[in-house]
Amino acid sequence: MEERLYDLIFICRPDTPEPDVDKVIATIEHTATEKGAKIEKTEKWGRKRMAYRVQRLREGLYVYMVVRSSHGEVVKELERRLKVADPVIKYLTVRLDEELKRQEKLKLHRERRAARRPRKTTAAPAAPPSPASSEPPTATL
Amino acid sequence: MTEENAPQQQAPPAAPSGPPRHSGHGGPGGPGGPRPPGGRPGGPAKRGKRSFVRKKKVCRFCVDKADFIDYKRAEILAPFLQERGKILPRRITGTCARHQRWLTVAIKRAQNIALLPFAAEL
């Protein structure tokens, strides 16, 4: 089965001591590897102001991870862990691979098009729209 | 004329790229397509006073050649929200259909992880 890539973000209470945050990260990593997934990236964004209050809190410690897995069960388990972890107030998992695939495809498409007509591509997108939009109103008179 | 006024007054807080004008006539794949003669476009010419040059709005993401709109970067999504937290329609921002579609998804994700507000507080 194909591999899937997930973004995993969770927010801890702002008063959580650093070791506790690390503990949560360690649990996630442990659970992920146990289930056959791989943590590709772990980033601590640190204290950030949240756009709205969550559990009466205005700030939170953001942690961002990227998980690669071949089956969706891992996400289920990770989310369950986050739900029961005390310092975590909010979490979000987003599947990324399909969007990255689309991105690749578009990039390839554009490169191919650029290669086909090397000189014209820079001029073409800019030129046609400008005369078209300014002309019609005056022409109707 | 009242139709034109409403979006103009609403727009300034959130659309930083150029003065917003009414509906995206002549925009990328504009809604109407070919119009019957003597329709709306004729108006400004007749009433000489009201004729203003409509600045062409372009999709910011097309300019940047964006293939992917990252929900994690709240600062690039924020200009597309109204003060109250509503998502701005593309008739005001000039975003193309495809990018608006991606943009809404990105904004909604960002809202879920408290990077962007669902609605203004207070």
Boltz contact constraints between the chains, C-beta under 6 A:
constraints:
  - contact:
      token1: [A, 9]
      token2: [B, 113]
      max_distance: 6.0
  - contact:
      token1: [A, 50]
      token2: [B, 114]
      max_distance: 6.0
  - contact:
      token1: [A, 51]
      token2: [B, 114]
      max_distance: 6.0
  - contact:
      token1: [A, 51]
      token2: [B, 116]
      max_distance: 6.0
  - contact:
      token1: [A, 51]
      token2: [B, 117]
      max_distance: 6.0
  - contact:
      token1: [A, 52]
      token2: [B, 117]
      max_distance: 6.0
  - contact:
      token1: [A, 54]
      token2: [B, 114]
      max_distance: 6.0
  - contact:
      token1: [A, 92]
      token2: [B, 112]
      max_distance: 6.0
  - contact:
      token1: [A, 92]
      token2: [B, 113]
      max_distance: 6.0
  - contact:
      token1: [A, 99]
      token2: [B, 68]
      max_distance: 6.0
  - contact:
      token1: [A, 103]
      token2: [B, 67]
      max_distance: 6.0
  - contact:
      token1: [A, 103]
      token2: [B, 68]
      max_distance: 6.0
  - contact:
      token1: [A, 106]
      token2: [B, 67]
      max_distance: 6.0
  - contact:
      token1: [A, 107]
      token2: [B, 67]
      max_distance: 6.0
  - contact:
      token1: [A, 133]
      token2: [B, 26]
      max_distance: 6.0
  - contact:
      token1: [A, 133]
      token2: [B, 56]
      max_distance: 6.0
  - contact:
      token1: [A, 136]
      token2: [B, 41]
      max_distance: 6.0
  - contact:
      token1: [A, 137]
      token2: [B, 41]
      max_distance: 6.0
  - contact:
      token1: [A, 137]
      token2: [B, 44]
      max_distance: 6.0
  - contact:
      token1: [A, 137]
      token2: [B, 45]
      max_distance: 6.0
  - contact:
      token1: [A, 140]
      token2: [B, 41]
      max_distance: 6.0
  - contact:
      token1: [A, 140]
      token2: [B, 42]
      max_distance: 6.0
  - contact:
      token1: [A, 141]
      token2: [B, 45]
      max_distance: 6.0
